[in-house]
Structure formats: structure tokens, C-alpha cells
Amino acid sequence: MKFQAIALHEKDNVGVLLEDVKKNQCVPIGGRQKHEIAARDDIRFGHKIALMDIPQGGIIQKYGHPIGVATQKIFAGEHVHIHNVGGLRAGGKSPAGKGERA
């Protein structure tokens, strides 16, 4: 099976796309989490796709590390980027102020 996204850690709730995907396309995920997810958006290579629903205020995990906080509910298959992710303060535990981003 050819993977179109990768999630390298079991804590990851986002995968990184290895190529562009189109809305409604089935995206095979490789790495530590092998499964498929339907893309809810057109998403470009190198960008992130939500592997599961992430609540508003939930921590975004990539490669096993916190990289941001969801500024709104993000549904599985959605594009995860600056439009729905805010930065973290030192320690990776709380949302950053407005204007900061991951």
C-alpha cells in the first residue's frame, strides 16, 4: 500500500501529507498509525491532516510533541494549519496569546 501521509508517534493526532490530496479522497496513513482517513478538504503536500476529532483547546501532537492548540473544533480529515491552530506558551501546556501561531 502506498501511504499519502505519515504519523510517526502513537500520540500524534495529525499526520503530515506526503503529497497533495483532494477533498473526499481516502488517505492511507503510514508510520506508527496505519489506517485510512477521508480528507474533508483539499490539502497540500507537507501540510497536516487531523487523524481524529480534536476539541477546541485540544493540544495538537506531531511527531510525539505538542506543536499548537486547536482554536476551534477540528474534525478528523480536516486540514490542520494556521486557520485553526494557535501557538503554545513555554512548556506546551496552554494556549498562547492572539497572533501567535504554531
N, C-alpha and C positions, 0 to 999 in steps of 0.2 A: 504494500500500500504506500502511495506517495503522500507524505504529510505536507499540509499547506500552512501549518502553524506549529509552534513548539512551546511546551511548558516544561521547564527543567526541574521544578521542585514540587513536591506534593502539596505545599501550602499555596502555590500560585492560584490566583483566581482570574488571571489574564494569561493569554497566550500571545506570542509575537508572530505575526504573519511572515511567512517565507516567500509569499507572492501576493499580488493583488487578488481580492475576492469580490464577488458581486453579491448584492442583496439576494437573500433566499438560497444562496449556494451552500451546499453541505461542505463543511471544512473539517478534514481529518486533522486531529491534534496528535503530535508526536512528543517524545520525551518521556518524562515520568508519568504523565497522564495521557493514556492512549484512548481516545474516543473521538466522536464527531459532534459538531455543533452547527446549526444553521445560522448563517450570518444574517443579521437584521438590517445591515447597512452595506453599502459599497465601502470597502476598507482597503487602503493601500499597503503595499509591501512595507514591512518594518514597523507598522502600527500595531496596536494591541486590540484584541477581541476578548470580551468578557466570557469566561468559561462557565460562569454560574451567575445567578442574580446576586447583585451586590447592593445592600441597602444604602440609602443616603447616610453619609457619615462613616460608612464602612471603609476599612483600610484596603487599598489596592496592593496586592502582593505580586511581585515579578521576580523570578529567579530566587525565590525564597526570602525576599527582602521587601519591606514596606516602601512604596515609591510615591504614595499620594493617598488622598481621601476622596471618596465619591461625594460630589457636591449635589447630586440628585440620585435617585434610584437608577441603577444600570441593570438592564435585563441581559440574561445570557444571550450571546451572539451579537451584542451591540459593540460599536466602535468605542473604545476607551481612549480618550485623548483630552486635550486642554478644555474642551467644552463641557466635560462632566467630571473632571478631576482637579482637585486643588492640592497645594503643597502641604508638607508636614513641617511642624516645628521640630527643633532638635530633639532627638530621641525617638522620632517616628511614631508618636502616640496621639497627637491632637492636631486638628485642622489648623493650617496657617491662616494668616490674615488675608483679606481680599487682595487680589492682584498677584499673589504668589501662586506658582503652579509647579506641578511635577514634571 
